[in-house]
Amino acid sequence: MVENLDNKKTSLEFSDIDLTRQLFGERNNNLQKIAKLTDVTINARGSTVFISGDEIAAALAGNVLNQLYNLLQEGYPIHPNDIDFAVSVLSGNDRVNLKDIFLDRVYITSKKSAVTPKNLAQKEYIDAIRKYDIVFGIGPAGTGKTYLAMAMAVSALSKGIVSRIILTRPAVEAGEALGFLPGDLAEKVDPYLRPLYDALHDMMRFEKAAALMQKGIIEVAPIAFMRGRTLNDSFIILDEAQNTTSEQMKMFLTRIGFSSKAVITGDITQIDLPSDRISGLIESKNILQDINGIKFVFFSKKDVVRHKLVQEIIRAYEELEADKQKNSSN
């Protein structure tokens, strides 16, 4: 129940005592966090909260509290990061129903371990992967592009929708020369593939992943190893696609066979190719967006789900780049 006391003060009362305790958090930590994020004052008395502050900010805080309570009623446990995501989503669009996002679970193991989207862009991304055979996820680091694609791949494999997972990325140097690294070819390219291994091992036990790789059910390889192949009945993830050349991207996209799904991820602001080479990701964005059956999902810095400082770091570098372009045009 919500009662407007005046333009700057609102009260909300919650009926379930146990859920209210979970909503408020230990020592009302959740209420304090919501108050800080929305710039209001929140006081609690029993199962009632009193919100004071700017009318718009108070409405946002009330919306966040009501929707988090609704999630608790559905059995969804509220974690501190969920509060950050809820405030971020609802401050952008107060009509969003958080249930549509937070209760969309991607089950990745037989024990019902699940990954859930944390914002509208991630929800759109997951829905696109379900619906389309080729999906591009473009945006800055920390937005969950690779992680969610990996979750969808593992889920599809566990359900028998595909018979194998293929993980690939270009082995492009970012400040180091590949030829100077020690070891044979496999050892040289392994550091470039490590982020894919990390995401995979987040989804399943190391021993199980190793066994599946030994059987060829999961394959991790540089994009150059895709040449000449036809990939049927597979879930294929191309990571760091901004570092593919035009030729590599065309080669990869034409490898996709029957009953296969491909997800291509990348950040077009982090290109390590020589200045005279065209990024295959940028080129594909320009020429493939109008093709039915291919979906592009774009993330921005507000969709970053890592440490909150990552958003500020991305913003600072964007401003630096904008200043450079401004100075070069003068």
Phi, psi and omega in degrees: 000136180239134179231123177278114180278322172196191185293342187239008183220132182225144174242144176229136179240133182246137191275325185269116185297315182297316179293325179296320177299316178296321180295315182289328182083165179299128183055032179060029182299322180294319178297318179297321180294315179297319179299318181293317183291330183256358178062049175229176173251130179236126175239146182242140173222106186066235179259017180247139175243148179240121184250126179235141179151192176307141186302315181292318179294320179295321178295321178297312180300318178296320178297316179300313181297314180298317183287325175294322176298319178298322177295319177298323178297333179272003179088011179273120180283134182270124176250160181307319180296330179297327178294316177302313181295319181297314179297318180298314182293311186285336175289335177276328180205105185286354180266356179294138174263112184299335178301322182297333181266301189290334182266005175275099186259135172256106183280127186246354176219165178293342178274011176069024171295136189225153172245138181235148175291154183242359177200176185295323180295319178294321177297315178299321181297312179297315179298321179295318180296325177294322190268325189252152179279332178231123182230132174255127174248111186240128179167179186289167177298149176089006181265359175088014184300306182288319184299313181291323176298319178296318178300317179294324179293312180296320178298315180297321179293316182294332179272356181078015179289324174234161182259351178200161177241132177239122182245127184215156175200156178288141177268074182255132182289137173243070179102350178235146178271125182302322184294339182270354177286147182286160172099178179280186185301315182300318180289328179292319185274344183305317179301329180288336182265352186305319179301328177290319176299317181300314179296319180298316183288344171289334185269332182212161180301147181304316183296320180292317179298318180297319179295318179293325177290324178297324180277353181082008179286326171242129181235132176239120186204155174296156184297333179300334181284353181276344185300135176082001183257158170240122189256096178264153172052043187228154169251114188246130177242122172255111183261157180054042187292345177297341181262011171276148172279170176303317182293319180295318180296316178298317178300315182296310184297331180272003174275342190290125184254201182289146176057032180244158178227137180234136174238125182246123183239151178179167179235108187287358174265000183234059183266126181255008179288156172303151186299338182269003179255138179276134176289128178297331179289316179296318180297316180294325177299324183282332188246349187248356187294338183266005181273125177296137181098350175245132183236133175253128175241128184249132177253155176232178182298335179287349179266002180296131182244016172271197178309139184301335178293338180299320178300318181292323178296314179299317180298317181297318179290326176297318179294321177298315180295321179296321178295319178299315181293324179294317182291324181289335180275345181276000000 
